[in-house]
Amino acid sequence: MKALLLTLLLVVSVFIDTGHTLRCYTCRSKTCNESKQCKKRDNICYIMLASFNSGMKLLRGCSKLCPIQKTPVIMNCCNTDRCNDILQTH
């Protein structure tokens, strides 16, 4: 009986959805080559090139929604693992 219960528990645990969390590049520099696992609620990767008084900055990260553009900016949002590696403008 214990063996049957243990087997059943093992089979059920295999089919439980552990969920997939997105992986995005997250950094504030041009030399960004490491990705990190986003929080479970974040389902967007973004990359933006923003113009500040101090100059242009490249920002990458995870977000729940595509960030709102408040400064002169080129923005790209996507929703697959490590999709924010290159700024795409179309």
ABEGO torsion letter per residue (X at the ends): XAAAAAAAAAAAAAABBAEBBBBBBBBABABBABBBBBBAABABBBBBBBBBAAEBBBBBEBBABBBBBABBBBBBBBABBGAAABBBBX
